[in-house]
């Protein structure tokens, strides 16, 4: 991207302002992408993550501001509210026996409606106050590191994290050998709530949040989903959390480069973004075949 912007006459891509923008955007994207991927890798596509994050930010931010609290109060409240809302979602899903997509869409509509019923439907605006420090460098790295550590610990060092992989590969088979799906769902949503709370902390510190409706929070969630699929591919060479973090920074670099070229918004950006994603998915989908072809040609030339 630096070469592309330089060739097009834009010499400000490596400026400190752009680098701070890349790190800030990449950190927020990585946190939210980790929350999405944690549910996705356990076999669930959850539509309620965006609504949970927005409602958490509105509640925690307003309570902190009205109480004259500090940034650490905001951090604690975001995690607490995020966990509570996620656990409510997990309980509804576990005991209603409704498919996860339908269940989480219903939960999303309820959480969005609540944003109009609290704090006089004013949403949240704390960008200019001290309690928004976690949305800026270098403080933004604190919630990012916490999110990565919780993700790695749950996925690799807990029983429920490992059982979640079995459930995603075959629910009936996993249940037949004694794995409790309800217990696993609640544990997974507990950790997801922590990560979404951290995402709410950063998102609420960077954005003015208005009350939401008509599944508008789903678009917020899906805007951060691309690094999940890229990170899954990159994670094959390392671990999935690292892959998602690298993919998040990569997407931030791409977006900042397009801004430098003057196509950071509108239809042109979407066309470029769509072509890039199509090319990446095509490459990742055929990666094993390309790798095998490369190995055969290399072996043939060696002989």
C-alpha positions as CSV (number, residue, x, y, z in Angstrom):
1,X,0.0,0.0,0.0
2,X,2.9,2.3,0.7
3,X,4.2,1.7,-2.8
4,X,0.8,2.1,-4.4
5,X,0.2,5.5,-2.6
6,X,3.8,6.7,-3.5
7,X,3.4,5.8,-7.2
8,X,0.1,7.7,-7.2
9,X,1.7,10.8,-5.7
10,X,0.5,10.5,-2.1
11,X,3.5,10.8,0.2
12,X,1.8,11.0,3.5
13,X,0.9,7.3,4.0
14,X,3.8,6.7,6.4
15,X,3.1,9.8,8.4
16,X,2.7,9.5,12.2
17,X,-1.0,10.4,11.9
18,X,-1.7,7.6,9.4
19,X,0.2,5.1,11.5
20,X,-1.8,6.0,14.6
21,X,-5.0,5.7,12.6
22,X,-3.9,2.2,11.4
23,X,-3.1,1.0,14.9
24,X,-6.2,2.5,16.4
25,X,-8.6,1.1,13.8
26,X,-6.7,-2.3,13.7
27,X,-7.0,-2.7,17.5
28,X,-10.7,-2.1,17.6
29,X,-11.3,-4.4,14.6
30,X,-9.2,-7.2,16.2
31,X,-11.2,-7.1,19.4
32,X,-14.6,-7.3,17.7
33,X,-13.4,-9.9,15.2
34,X,-12.2,-12.1,18.1
35,X,-15.7,-12.0,19.6
36,X,-17.3,-12.9,16.3
37,X,-14.8,-15.7,15.7
38,X,-15.2,-17.2,19.1
39,X,-18.8,-17.9,18.4
40,X,-18.1,-18.9,14.8
41,X,-15.5,-21.5,15.7
42,X,-17.9,-23.1,18.1
43,X,-20.4,-23.5,15.3
44,X,-22.7,-20.5,16.0
45,X,-23.4,-17.5,13.8
46,X,-24.5,-14.9,16.3
47,X,-26.4,-11.8,15.1
48,X,-26.7,-10.2,18.5
49,X,-23.0,-9.3,19.1
50,X,-23.4,-5.8,17.6
51,X,-26.5,-5.1,19.7
52,X,-24.8,-6.4,22.8
53,X,-21.7,-4.2,22.2
54,X,-23.7,-1.0,21.5
55,X,-26.1,-1.5,24.4
56,X,-23.2,-2.2,26.7
57,X,-21.4,1.0,25.6
58,X,-24.5,3.1,26.1
59,X,-25.2,1.7,29.6
60,X,-21.6,1.6,30.9
61,X,-20.7,5.0,29.3
62,X,-23.6,6.9,30.7
63,X,-23.5,5.4,34.1
64,X,-19.7,6.2,34.4
65,X,-20.2,9.7,33.1
66,X,-23.2,10.5,35.3
67,X,-21.4,9.0,38.4
68,X,-18.3,11.1,37.7
69,X,-16.3,8.0,37.4
70,X,-13.0,7.4,35.8
71,X,-11.7,5.3,32.9
72,X,-11.2,2.2,35.0
73,X,-14.8,2.4,36.2
74,X,-15.8,2.5,32.5
75,X,-13.7,-0.6,31.8
76,X,-15.2,-2.6,34.7
77,X,-18.8,-1.6,33.8
78,X,-18.3,-2.5,30.1
79,X,-17.0,-6.0,31.0
80,X,-19.8,-6.5,33.6
81,X,-22.6,-5.3,31.4
82,X,-21.2,-7.2,28.3
83,X,-21.1,-10.4,30.3
84,X,-24.6,-10.0,31.7
85,X,-26.2,-9.3,28.3
86,X,-24.3,-12.2,26.7
87,X,-25.4,-14.6,29.4
88,X,-29.0,-13.5,28.9
89,X,-28.6,-14.3,25.2
90,X,-27.0,-17.7,26.0
91,X,-29.8,-18.6,28.4
92,X,-32.5,-17.7,25.9
93,X,-30.8,-19.7,23.2
94,X,-30.1,-22.7,25.4
95,X,-33.6,-23.1,26.9
96,X,-35.8,-21.9,24.0
97,X,-34.5,-24.6,21.6
98,X,-34.8,-22.0,18.8
99,X,-32.2,-22.0,16.0
100,X,-29.3,-19.7,16.9
101,X,-29.9,-17.3,13.9
102,X,-33.6,-16.8,14.8
103,X,-32.9,-16.5,18.5
104,X,-30.1,-14.0,18.1
105,X,-32.1,-11.9,15.6
106,X,-34.9,-11.7,18.2
107,X,-32.5,-10.7,20.9
108,X,-30.9,-8.1,18.7
109,X,-34.3,-6.4,18.1
110,X,-35.0,-6.4,21.9
111,X,-31.5,-4.9,22.7
112,X,-31.9,-2.3,20.0
113,X,-35.3,-1.3,21.4
114,X,-33.8,-0.8,24.8
115,X,-31.4,1.8,23.4
116,X,-34.5,4.0,22.9
117,X,-35.8,3.4,26.4
118,X,-32.8,4.3,28.5
119,X,-31.0,7.7,29.2
120,X,-33.8,9.6,27.4
121,X,-32.8,8.0,24.1
122,X,-29.7,10.1,23.9
123,X,-27.3,7.3,23.1
124,X,-23.7,8.0,24.1
125,X,-21.2,10.7,23.5
126,X,-18.1,10.7,25.7
127,X,-15.4,11.2,23.0
128,X,-14.1,14.4,24.5
129,X,-14.0,13.2,28.1
130,X,-11.2,11.6,30.1
131,X,-13.1,8.3,30.4
132,X,-12.6,7.7,26.7
133,X,-8.8,7.2,27.0
134,X,-9.0,3.5,26.1
135,X,-10.0,4.5,22.6
136,X,-6.7,6.2,22.0
137,X,-3.0,5.1,21.7
138,X,-1.3,3.8,23.7
139,X,-4.2,2.9,26.1
140,X,-6.1,1.1,23.4
141,X,-3.6,-1.8,23.5
142,X,-4.7,-2.7,27.0
143,X,-8.2,-3.9,26.0
144,X,-6.7,-5.5,22.9
145,X,-4.2,-7.5,25.0
146,X,-6.9,-8.5,27.5
147,X,-9.2,-9.7,24.7
148,X,-6.4,-11.8,23.1
149,X,-5.4,-13.4,26.4
150,X,-9.0,-14.3,27.3
151,X,-9.5,-15.7,23.8
152,X,-6.4,-17.8,23.9
153,X,-6.9,-19.0,27.5
154,X,-10.5,-20.1,26.8
155,X,-9.8,-21.7,23.4
156,X,-6.6,-23.6,24.4
157,X,-6.5,-24.1,28.2
158,X,-10.1,-24.7,29.3
159,X,-12.2,-27.9,29.0
160,X,-15.2,-26.1,27.6
161,X,-13.0,-24.4,25.0
162,X,-11.8,-27.7,23.7
163,X,-15.3,-29.3,23.9
164,X,-16.6,-26.4,21.8
165,X,-14.4,-27.6,18.9
166,X,-16.0,-31.1,19.2
167,X,-19.5,-29.6,19.2
168,X,-18.8,-27.5,16.1
169,X,-17.5,-30.6,14.2
170,X,-20.5,-32.7,15.1
171,X,-23.1,-31.7,17.7
172,X,-24.9,-35.0,17.9
173,X,-21.8,-37.0,18.2
174,X,-20.4,-34.7,20.9
175,X,-23.6,-34.8,22.9
176,X,-23.7,-38.6,22.6
177,X,-20.3,-38.9,24.4
178,X,-21.5,-36.8,27.3
179,X,-20.7,-33.2,26.4
180,X,-23.3,-30.7,27.8
181,X,-24.2,-28.3,25.0
182,X,-26.0,-25.9,27.4
183,X,-23.0,-25.7,29.7
184,X,-20.7,-25.1,26.8
185,X,-22.9,-22.4,25.3
186,X,-23.1,-20.5,28.6
187,X,-19.3,-20.7,29.1
188,X,-18.6,-19.5,25.5
189,X,-21.0,-16.6,25.8
190,X,-19.4,-15.6,29.1
191,X,-16.0,-15.2,27.5
192,X,-17.6,-13.6,24.4
193,X,-19.3,-11.1,26.7
194,X,-15.9,-10.1,28.2
195,X,-14.5,-9.5,24.7
196,X,-17.6,-7.6,23.5
197,X,-17.4,-5.5,26.7
198,X,-13.9,-4.6,25.7
199,X,-15.1,-3.8,22.2
200,X,-17.8,-1.6,23.7
201,X,-15.2,0.2,25.7
202,X,-13.1,1.1,22.7
203,X,-16.0,1.6,20.3
204,X,-17.8,3.9,22.7
205,X,-14.6,5.9,23.3
206,X,-14.2,6.5,19.5
207,X,-17.8,7.0,18.3
208,X,-20.9,8.9,19.0
209,X,-23.6,6.2,19.4
210,X,-27.2,6.8,18.6
211,X,-30.1,4.6,19.5
212,X,-30.4,1.7,17.1
213,X,-33.3,0.0,15.3
214,X,-34.2,-2.4,12.4
215,X,-31.1,-4.6,12.9
216,X,-28.8,-1.7,12.3
217,X,-26.4,-3.1,14.8
218,X,-25.9,-6.1,12.6
219,X,-24.3,-3.9,9.9
220,X,-21.9,-2.6,12.6
221,X,-21.0,-6.2,13.5
222,X,-20.6,-7.4,9.9
223,X,-18.3,-4.4,9.1
224,X,-15.7,-6.2,11.3
225,X,-16.3,-9.7,10.0
226,X,-13.9,-9.7,7.1
227,X,-10.7,-10.1,9.3
228,X,-12.3,-13.2,10.7
229,X,-12.2,-15.1,7.4
230,X,-8.8,-13.7,6.5
231,X,-7.5,-14.5,10.0
232,X,-8.7,-18.1,9.8
233,X,-6.5,-18.5,6.7
234,X,-3.5,-16.7,8.2
235,X,-3.9,-18.6,11.4
236,X,-3.0,-21.8,9.8
237,X,0.6,-20.6,9.8
238,X,0.4,-19.6,13.5
239,X,-2.5,-19.4,15.9
240,X,-6.0,-18.0,15.0
241,X,-5.8,-15.1,17.4
242,X,-2.5,-13.9,15.8
243,X,-4.0,-14.4,12.3
244,X,-7.1,-12.2,13.2
245,X,-4.8,-9.5,14.7
246,X,-2.6,-9.4,11.6
247,X,-5.7,-9.4,9.3
248,X,-7.2,-6.6,11.3
249,X,-4.1,-4.4,10.9
250,X,-3.9,-5.3,7.3
251,X,-7.5,-4.2,6.6
252,X,-6.7,-0.9,8.5
253,X,-3.7,-0.4,6.3
254,X,-5.8,-0.9,3.2
255,X,-8.5,1.5,4.4
256,X,-6.0,4.2,5.3
257,X,-4.2,3.8,1.9
258,X,-7.5,4.3,0.1
259,X,-8.1,7.4,2.2
260,X,-4.7,8.8,1.1
261,X,-5.7,8.1,-2.5
262,X,-8.9,10.0,-2.0
263,X,-11.2,7.0,-2.5
264,X,-11.8,6.2,1.2
265,X,-15.5,6.5,0.9
266,X,-18.4,5.8,-1.5
267,X,-18.7,3.3,-4.4
268,X,-15.1,3.3,-5.5
269,X,-13.9,2.0,-2.2
270,X,-16.5,-0.7,-2.1
271,X,-15.6,-1.8,-5.6
272,X,-11.9,-2.0,-4.7
273,X,-12.7,-3.7,-1.4
274,X,-15.0,-6.3,-3.2
275,X,-12.3,-7.1,-5.8
276,X,-9.7,-7.6,-3.1
277,X,-11.9,-9.9,-1.0
278,X,-13.0,-11.9,-4.1
279,X,-9.3,-12.4,-5.0
280,X,-8.3,-13.3,-1.5
281,X,-11.1,-15.8,-1.1
282,X,-10.4,-17.4,-4.5
283,X,-6.7,-17.7,-3.5
284,X,-7.4,-19.1,-0.1
285,X,-9.9,-21.6,-1.5
286,X,-7.4,-22.9,-4.0
287,X,-4.4,-22.6,-1.8
288,X,-3.9,-26.3,-1.3
289,X,-4.1,-27.0,-5.0
290,X,-1.7,-24.2,-5.8
291,X,0.7,-25.4,-3.1
292,X,0.6,-29.0,-4.5
293,X,1.2,-27.7,-8.0
294,X,4.2,-25.6,-6.8
295,X,5.7,-28.6,-5.0
296,X,5.3,-30.8,-8.0
297,X,7.0,-28.3,-10.3
298,X,9.8,-27.7,-7.8
299,X,10.4,-31.4,-7.5
300,X,10.3,-31.9,-11.3
301,X,12.9,-29.0,-11.8
302,X,15.1,-30.5,-9.1
303,X,15.1,-33.9,-10.7
